Amino acid sequence: MDAGRLPVFVYGTLRPGEANHGLLLGRTAAATPAVLPGALLYEGPGYPYAVDDPGGGEIRGELIDPLPEVYEAVLADLDRLEEYVPGAPGNLYDRLAREVRVAAGHVRPAWVYLAGTATARALRADGVPVRGGDWRRRRLPGAPG
């Protein structure tokens, strides 16, 4: 998978209408509904964590395409927000290339912020999964799960 200028899969506070979406306003060319297969979503302290799940879980979110002229700045801002430093041990999140599904089953490579190693281990042991893999839906009145 080419890990160059990939779009970014967002699943929590960066989604439209959420607390950190303003970081992306006016800086993206497109936002497309998408699904990240092979991952589970866990509750966090006001934001969710995605964790690899070879067992077949999936997470719902959006695939965002930063505008080319601000791509590096957007990625740097997202890295700061997610407390990700390339190659650093102990990152809160790690930015990894994964394949996500978009409309009609098409697959696109994307950057995804997954819980760092220690956080993922703790979540697998004691975390609270977000049923249905959609962090936004867990707060809607009458939403399943």
N, C-alpha and C positions, 0 to 999 in steps of 0.2 A: 504494500500500500504506500503510495507517495505521501510523505508527510510534509509537503510544502505548504502552499496557501490553501488550506482546507477550510470549508465552512465549519461552524461550531454548533454542536448539538447542545441546546439549553433545556433544562428540565425543572428548574426551581425558580429562584428569585429573579432570574434574568428574563423570564417569559413575559409576554405582554400583560400589563396590568399588575405585575408583581413589583416588589420593593426596589429592585436593582435594574429594572428594564430601562430606566432613564439613561443608563450608561451606553445603551445601544441606539437610542433615538437619533434619527438623522444620520446614522453611521452604517446602515445596512441596506443592501440592495434588495434583499428578499428574506422572508421568514416563512418556512414551509412546515406544515405538520409532519412529524416524523416519529419513528419508533426505534429505540435502541434495543436490539435483541441481546440475550445473553447477559442481562444485568438485572439487579434488584435495586429498588429505591427504599431508603430508610429515612425515618424522621431524624432531624437534627435540631439544634437549638435555634429555631426560627428559619431554618433552611434545610433542604434535604441533602442526602449523600447517595451517590450511585456507587454500586459495588458489583464487580464482575460476578456472574452466576452462570457457570457452564450448564446448570440444570435447566435452563430454558426460560428464565424470567424475562420480562421486557419492561421498558420505561417509555412513557409517552412524553413528548416535548415538541420543540420546534428546531428546525435546522436553519440557522441564520448565516447569511452570506454577507460579511462585511464589505463595504465599498472598497474597491482596489486602492484608492488614494489614501485611505486611513486604516488599511488592513493591519499593519504592524502596530499602530497606536491602539487599535481595538484589542488586539491579542495581548499587548502589554498591560492594558487596563484590566482585562479579564484575569490575567495571571496574578496581578496584584490583589484583585478582589478575592480570588480563590486561594491566595497565599501559596502560590506555586512558584518555585524557583527551579529552573531546569537543572537536573542532576543533584539537587540537594536532598540529603536524607531527611526524613521527618516532615515532608510536605503535608499540609492539611489535605490537599487534593493533588493528584498527578494529572497532567494533561497528556492524554494518550490518543493515538489514532485508532478509530473503530469504524466499522461499517454500520450505517443506519438505513432503515427502510423509509422511503417516501412514497408518494402516491403510486398506485398501480403496482406496488411491489418492487419498484426500482430501488437499487441499493447505491448509496453514495458514501465515500469515505468522509470522515469528519473528525475534528478534535472533540474530545469529551473529557470533562473533568470528573475523574473517579476518585473516591476516597483514597487517601494515602494508605500505605501498608498497615501501620499501627491502628489507624481509625477503622479500616476495613475489617481487621481482625476483631476488634472490639464490637463492631456492629454485627458481625456474623454470630458472635457469642451471645450478645445481650441486646441488640438493637430492636427497634420497633419497625417492622416493614410497613411500607405504604401499600395497602391493598389496591390492586389494579394498576400499580405502577404509574399513577398520575397524581403528582403532588398537589396540583391545583384542585382537582376534583375532590380531594379529601376534605376540603373546607366548604364546599357548596352544600347548601341545605338540600336534603333529600338525595344526595349523591350516594351511590352504592359504595360500601366498603368504608 
